[in-house]
Amino acid sequence: YFRGSATDILARFLECAKKFNSDNIVDVEGDDIFTDPLYVDKIVEEMENTKLDFVSGNQSSNNFDSKYGFPHGIVPAGIHIAALKKICNLKISTNTDTGYKEFFTKYDFFKTKFIFPESDLNISSNLRLTLDYEEDFELAKMLFKKLGPVFSFDDLLNLFNNEPELLQITQSIIQKWQLNYKK
């Protein structure tokens, strides 16, 4: 394990990569408990087999819904260490805990790629699969109760398509989260 800066995730990633002599970082965040291993593997494959600087599952800085890729909480980010070094040398902020991905995607300084769902199933624009609020935790408990401990993104989508009322559990916090993220 590695512990670094509590507020500067980019510096933490860089120091971790140095400690473990890694060329790439794959960020599977602790509050994204529904991250699908299939997409972790796809991020790793992209980072190992291309000259990309950054790979993620969402091409929007502000919206985490299906028209931009995946809902929030399913796909990690992959970062090449050379790009991470550039960002750390250029950035002024020491608080990069939320919104660090924009350092790689906002301008055309880096080679980026966004992967998209390999599913024909409907993905609701109100679907959020992360643990930021109590409502997220309530939804998570319900999903694990219904699906058990091992399931895929498609299993989640099937459940939400069959029981759309589950989306109501987190509906009230979507705007609150978006406002907090923009800060």
N, C-alpha and C positions, 0 to 999 in steps of 0.2 A: 504494500500500500504506500501511498504518498500523501502527505499533507502539506499544503502550501498556503498561499494567501487566501484569506476568507472572502475577500471582495474582488480580487483581480484574477479571474479564472484563466485569462490568457497567460499571465505570468506563471500561474500554477501549472498549466499544461506544459509550458516550455521547460520549467524546472523538472517536472516529472519526466518529460522526454529525455532530458539530459541525464537524469539519474539512472534511467533504465535503458539508455542508449537506443532510443527508438527514432525511426524516421517519420512515423505517423502517430497521430492520436485519434482514437475513436471515442467520442464523447457520448456515453450512455448515461444520461443523468439519473440520479437516484430517485427523483420524483416521477420519472417516466417508466413506471413499473410494467407497462403494457408494450414496451419495445419488443418488436418481433425479431427473433434471432435471424430469420430469413433476410431481413433488411440490414442487420448488422453485418452479416456475411457479404451482402452486396456492396456495402460501403467499404469494407476491407478489400474486397476484390478490386473495386475501382481505384482505391488508393495504391494497391500493390501493382496494378497492371497499366496504369496511366501516369501521365505527368501532371495530374490535377493537383491544385493547391487546397481545394475545399470541395467536399461532397456532402449534400444534405438531401432531405426528403421534402423540402418545402421551398418554393421559389419566391415567397413573399416575406418581407420584413415585418409586416403588420397583421397579416391574416393567416391563420392556421386552419384553413378549411380545404375541402376537396378540390375546389377549382384551382388551387395553387399547389396541390400535391396531397400530402397526408394531413390528417388531423394532428393537432399538437399531442406529442407523447408517444409516437410509434417508431420514428426513425431517428437514429443518432446522427451526429455530424462526424465527418472525417476531415482531418486537417494535416497537411504536410508540414513538417517542422521548419523547413526553409521559409514558408509563408508566415508561420507563427513567429519566427524570429524577426521578420520584416515588420510585422504589426507591432510587436513588443518594442522595437526600436523607434517606431514612429508615433505610437499613440501617446496621448497626454494623460488620459484618464487612468486612474488606478482602481476604478470601480467598473469592472466589465462583467459582473456576475450575471446580469440580465441583458440580453441583446448583443452578446459578443459576436454572433454570426454576421451581423451587419458590417463588421469590420472587413469581412471577406467578400461580401456580396453587394455592398452599396455602390462601389465603383469598379471599374474594369481593370484593377491592378492585378487581379489573380485569376487563374484558370479555375472556374467553378463548374459544377454539374449538379443538377437536381434529378433525383430518381423519383419515379412516380409509381403509384400502386399497380401491382400486377393482378388486379381483380376487376371483374366485370360487375361486382356488386355495388349497389348504391351506397355512397358515403355522404351522410348528412352534413351540411355545413355547420350544424350546431354541435357536432361531436367533438368533445375534448377528452383526452385520455391521459391526464397527468394528475398529480396530487399537489395542488396548491391550496385548496380550501377544504373545509369540512364536507361540503357537498361532493367534492371529488372523491373523498374517502368513502362516503356513503355509497356512491356509485360503484367504486372498486369492490366494496364488500358484496354488493349485489351481483356484480359480474363474476367474481370468484365463486360465489354460491351457485350460480347458474351454470358456469362453464368448468368448474374445477380448477386445479392448479396449472394445467398445461393446455394452452390454446393458441391459435394463430390470429393474425389480423382478420383473415376471412371469417374465422369463427366469431369474432367480435362483430363484424359487419352483419353476418347472418342473424345474430341475436338482436342487434339494433333494428334491422329491417323487419324482424318478426315481432319485436316488442318495442316499437318506437316511443312508447311512454317512458322508457328508461332515460331518454334524452332530457326529460323534464327535471330530472334530479339535479342537473348542473346548469339548466337554462338560466337561472337567476344570477349566476356568477360570471357569465361570459363577458358582459360589458364591463364589469368590475375588473376582471383580469386584463382585458384589453387596455383599459385606462392605466392600470398599474404597469403593464409592460411598456407602454409608451413613455412613462416617466423615466 
